[in-house]
Amino acid sequence: MEKQTIYEKPVRAKTMLAFTLPSVVLMVFTSMYTVVDGIVVSNFVGSLGLSAINIVFPLQNLNVAASVMLATGSNAVIGRMLGEGRGREANAFMSVTTVVTLVLATVLAAVFLILDEPLYYMLGSDDLLLPYCVDYGKIVIPGSILMSMEFLCHSYLVTADRPHLALALTIGGGVVNVVLDVVLVGVLDLGVAGAAAASVAGQFLTGLAPFLLFFRKSMLIHFTRPSASLREFLFAMGNGASEMVDTLAAALTTTLYNLQLMHLVGEKGVAAFSAVLYLDFIFVAVSAGYTQGIAPVVSFHFGAGNRQNLQKLLRLSLCVCGVFSAATFLLAEFFNRPLVMIFASEDPQLASLMISGFRLLALKFLCSGLVIFTSGFFTALNNGRVSAFLSVIRTFVLEVGCLLLLPAVMGISGVWLALPISESVTVVISVLLLVKYRRRYGYFGDPLPDPPEDSAVDPS
């Protein structure tokens, strides 16, 4: 008897949580080994190296933005195709998306390398920071091609019902990254260039290996002759636009944070924000991982027209997001100081900036879980317009507006409070959107009984 895929199993809390757990652990683990970069650089290179990483970060985000858009948008389409029994078309569509992603990432990396120094100045660097930015960027910018493939292929591994494989590859890449960080930066004293080389070495495993795996015909989805209608491809791009908006906005807001903090405090302010951003990655990774894991299941049942399962998936997800949000907020409040001190054990001024900043920013964790899930939920329902609207309001309107206005009134506290305030408004908008579209998708209603154990849907 063949093993049931996740799409054939009844929608129950235990089953769905077990399926999404590898995605959650994957995202947390990815964030943690990214944090190790910051810890090693902060303690062995100093605040200048930490600041340089944060200045180069927007360029990495810009390069990955296309893969984020295409991964999330195409995954929703592929999941719907599987639910409709169009497995062959799903494979061809996935192949087209992969080719386009690879080409875009390569072109953008080349442009950023050619224009590196002017771009770093534009992003907040000064003459003191520039050498650090160049040393770091000349390695991680080409490496962002691998980062793009990592994001795309790991999303496809979840859709292919192989989340554990994605987790194993991420753990392997993380171990390579951490070990080389310690050796290249801590032992060989190669500075930010060593940290960059360690990151790219890990991405060879996390980005290249899953790409090669999809050449195997035994995978639920796999590479075949690329083929897709222009209309469907453009739909996938539009459907993933919200996630691209989030990625582009992260590049813009990071630049604004850097510019505001350079003006108010100097390079130590940028270093403090860099450390706080690393911690933020870990705390939101739980909600992001759950959303990434549950999205293909939502898309499948949407494609199959199974509104009962959509109801169950939404109820489960709202409960999960509430628990995650409360837990991350409490952890951030109670363990604020020890978390921050791993970045600034030898710099009291930097530690003070980080502690005060992280305590204020941690207020956002009460809202982030629901906001992240709502955006991903509408993308999974193939409604990229709603998801993109939410992302634009959340970032380009609310967060950017707060960043431009609050520091003038509240000083540095206004910088740290920009995210919590924008997130609190966005969570209200998220709830209103879920209510508005409840009848179109039928995901609100009376509790429904579980389907019988032997019920199955053939995804092929």
N, C-alpha and C positions, 0 to 999 in steps of 0.2 A: 504494500500500500504506500502510495507516494505521500510525502510529508506535506501537510497543509501550509500554504503561505499565509502571511498575516491577513491578507485580503479575504481569505476563505474562512477565517476563524470568527466566532461570535465577538461582538464588541462588548467586552467586559473590562472593568478597571484593571484587574490583575494582568490580563493579556496585553492590554494597551501599554500599561506602565512597564511591563517586562520588555516590550518591543521598543519603547522610546528610551529606556534606561541607557543603552549604549550610546545613543545620540547625546544624551545629557552628560554622561561621563566623558564622551569625546570632546564636547565643547568646553567642559570644565578643565579637562586635562590640557587641551590646546591653550587655553588661557593661562593655565599655571606654568607651562613651560615657556610661554611668552613672557610671563612675569619674571621668570628666572633670568632672562636676558637683562631686564631692568635692574634686578637685584645685583647681578654680577657687575654690570656697567657702573651702577651707582657706587658700589663699594670699592671697585678696583680702578675705575677711571675717574669718577667724580661727577659732580652736577653738570659739568659741561658736556660730558658724553651722554648723560641722560636727557639733557635738553636737545642735543643734536638728533637723537633717535625720534623725539617727539616732533621735530621740525620736518624730518624726512617722512614721517608717518602719513601725512596727507597724500603724498605721491603714491605710496603703496596702495592706499585706499582708492585713489582714482583709477589705478590700473586694475584692481580687483573688481571695481564697480560693475563692469560689463559681465564678468563671470557670475556675480551675484544675481544680476538681473536675469541672465539666461538660465542659470541653474534653477532658481525658484520658479520662474515663469514656465520653463519647459517641463520641469518636474510635475507641475500641476496639469499640464497638457498630457504628459505621458501617463500619469496616474489615471486621468479621465479616459484616455484611449484604452488602457488596460481594463478599466471597468466596463467599457463598451465592447470589449472583446477584439480590439484592433492591435494585437501584439506586434505584428510585422510593421505596421506604420509607426508604432512607438519606437522601435529600434532604429528605423530610418530617420525619424525626427531627432532622436538623441544624437545620432551621428552627425547630422548637420550642425546642431548646436555646439558640439564639441569642436568641430573644425573652425567655426566662426569665432568661438571664444579664444582658441589658440592664436589665431591670426591677430585679433584685436589686442590681446595681451602683449604680443611680440612687438607690434607697431608702437603701442604706447610706451613700452619700456625703452625702445630706441629713442623716441622723442624726449623722454625725461632725462636720459643720459646725455644727450646732446645739449640740452638747455639747463643742466643741473645747477650751476652757480647762480644765474639770475633767478631761477625758481626758488632756491633756498633763501635768498635775500627777500624775495616776495613773501615767503612763508614765515618770516620772523627772525631769520638769522642775522647776526652781525659779523664783523671781521673776526672776532674771537671764536665764534662758534663754527664759522664756515669750514675750516679744515676737518673738523670732526664730522660735519654733515657730508662732505665729499667722500671721506674715507668710508663712511657707513653706506652712503647711497650707491656708490659704484658697485657694491656687491649685492645689496638687497633689492635694488631696482630690477636688475635682470632676474633675480630670484622671485620677483613677484609674478613672473610667468608660471613658475611652479606653484605658487600660492593660488593663482587663478584655477589651475587644473586640480589642485587639491580640493578647493571648495566645490567645484563642479562635480568631480568624480565621487567625492564623499556623499554628496546629495544623491547621486545616482545609485550608490551602494545601498542607501536606505530604501530608495524606491524599489531596488532589486531584491529587497528582503534580506539584505546582508549587512545590517548595521554593526554586528559584532566584528566583521572583517574591517570595516572602517575604523572601529575603535582600536583594533589590534595594530593597524598601520599607524594610527595617530600616536599610540603609546610608544611604538618603535621609533618613530621620528622624534618624539619628545625626548626619549632617552638619549638619542644621538645628539640632539641640540644641547641638552643640559650638560652632558659629559664634555662635549667640545667647548661649551662656554667656559667651564672651569679650567680646561686645559689651555685653550687659546688665549683667554683673557686673564685668568687668575695665575696661571703658571708661566706661560710664554710671554705675557704682557704685550699682546698685540692690539690692545685697546678696542675701540668700537669696530674696527675692521675684523677683529677676531670674533666679536659677537655677531656681526653680520654673516661671516663665513659659517659659524655654527648654525645659525638659523637656516641658511640655504642648504646646508648639508642635510639637516633634518627634513627639509621640504623635498629633497630628491626621493626620499622614501614615501612621504605622505602624499606627494603630488604625482610622481611618475609611476609608482607601483599600481595604484588603482586604475590609472589610465590604461596600462598594459592588460589588466585583468579583464577589461571589457571587450577584448578581442576573443574571449572564450565564449563559444556558442552555448555552453551549459548555463551561463548566467541568465536570469529571468529577463533582463534587458541587456543587449550587447550591441557592439558596433556591426553595422552592415553598410550596404551602399547608401550614402547620404541622399535623402530625398524628403522634401517637405513642400507644401504649398506656401506661396509667399504670404497669403492671408493668414494661415495658421502660425507661421513663424513670427509675423508682425504682432499677432495676438499674444504669443508667448512673451515677446519683448514688452508689450504693454502690460501684460499680466504681472511680470516681474519688476515693473517700473518702481513700485513702492520700495522694494528692497534695494534697488539701485539708488533711489533717492536717499534712503538712510545712509548708504555708504558714501555717496557724494557729500551729503550733509555732514557726515563725520569728518570728512576732509576740510570742509569749510569751517565748521565750528571749532575744530582743533586749531586751525589757523587763527581764528578770532580769539580763542583762549590764549594762544601764545602771544599774540600782539598785545592784548589787554594786560597780561601778566608781565610781559617785558616792560611795558609802560609803567605799571604800578609798582613792581618789585624788582624786575631785572631777571637775569637768567635763572636764579634760584626759584623764582615763581614758575617759570616754564618747567624746571626740573620737578617741582612739587606737583604740578598738574600731571606731568608724565607718570609719576608714581601713582597718583590717585586714579588716573585712567587705567593703569594696569590692574589695580584692585577692582575697578568698575567692571573690567572685562570678566573677571572671575564671577562676580556676583550676578551679572545678567546672563552669564553663560548657561545657567540652569534653565531659565525660561526659554532662551534661544534654542537650546538643545532639545527641549521638549517640543517646542513648536516645529522645529525641523523634522523631528522624528514622527510626529503625528500627522504632518501635512500630507504625505502621500496616501495615508489611509483615508483622510477626509476627501481628497481628490478622487480616489477610487470609488467610494460610496456615493459621491456626487455624480460621477459618471454612470454608475449603476442605477441611479435614481432611487437610492435607499434612504429615504428621509428619516426613518426610524433610527438608523445607525448614526446619522448626522446629529440627531437630538442627543443621543447618548454620548457621542464624542464631545459635543459642546459642553454638556453638563460636567462631564469628567474634567475637561480642560479648565473650566472656570474654577472648579474646586482646587485643582493642582496649582493654578496660577495664584490663587489666594494664599495657599500654604507656602509656596515658594517665596512670595513677596514678603510675608510676615517673617519668615525664617531668615531671609537674607538681611532684612532691616535690623533684626535683633542681633545677628552676628556682627554686622558692621558697627553697631552702637557699642556692644559689649567688648569687642576685640579691636577697637579702633587703634589704640596706641601700639600694641604689639605688632599689628599688621604693618603699620606705617614705619616702625623703627627698623624693619629689615632693609629698608631703602636708605635710611639716614642715621645709622648708628653712630657715625663720627661727625655729624654736622647738626648741631642743636638748632640753628636758624632754619635749615631745611626741614628738620623734623617738626618744628612748630608750625610751619606753613602747611605741611602735609596733614597734620592732625586736625587743625582747625578747618581745613578745606574738606577733608573726608567726612567729618562729622556733619557738615552742612549738606554735602552732596548725597550722603547716605539716605536722606529723606526721599529721594527719587525711587528707591527700591520698593516703597510701598505701592507704587503705581506701575512700575516698569513691566512686571509680569503680564498684566492684562493688556497693556499697550502692545507689547511684542506679539502676544498671541493673536490679538484681534487683527493686526496687520497680516500676519501669516495665514490666519484662518480665511480671510477674504481672498488672498492669493490662491490658496488651495481650492477655493470654490470657483476659481477661474474668473474672479471679479477684481482685476487689477486696478480698475478705476477707483473703487472705494479704498483699496489698500494704498494706492498712490496718493489719494486725497488726504488720508490720515497721516501719511509720512510727510507730505509737504507742510501740512498745518503744524505737525509736531516739531519739525526741524527748521525749515526755512522761514516760517512765520513766527512761531512761539519761541523756540530756543535762540535763534539769531536775534529776534527782537529783544529778548531778555538780556542777551550778551551785550547788545549795543546800548541799552538804556540803564540797566541796573548798576553797573560799575560807576556811572556818573553820579548816581544818587547814594549808593551804599559802599563804594570803594571795592576792596577785594572780596568782601562778603557777597557783593552783588554778582561777582564772577562765579562763585561756588553755588549760589542759589539759582542761577539761570536754569539749570537742568531740573531741579525739583519743582520749580514753579511751572515750567513748560510741561512736564510730565503730568502734574496734577490736573491741568486743564485738558490735556490730551486724553486722560482716562475717562473724563466725563464725555468727551466726544466719542470715544470708543464704545461706551455703553449705549449712547444714542444711536450709533450706527448699527449695532447688533439688534437693537429693538426695531429700527426702521426696516431692516431687510428680513425680519423673521418669517414673514409670510411667503416671500419669494422662494426661500430655501427650505422652509419648514423645519428649522432646527430648534424651535421652541414649541412646547406642547406638553401634554400630560405624560407622566412616566409610562414607558412602554416595556412589555415583557421581553426578555432575552429570546433570541431565536433558538430553535433546538440545536443541540450539539452537533448534529450531522448535517446542518444546513451549510451550503457551500456555494460560492460563486466562482466560476471558471474564469480567471483573468486572461487566459490566452485566446 
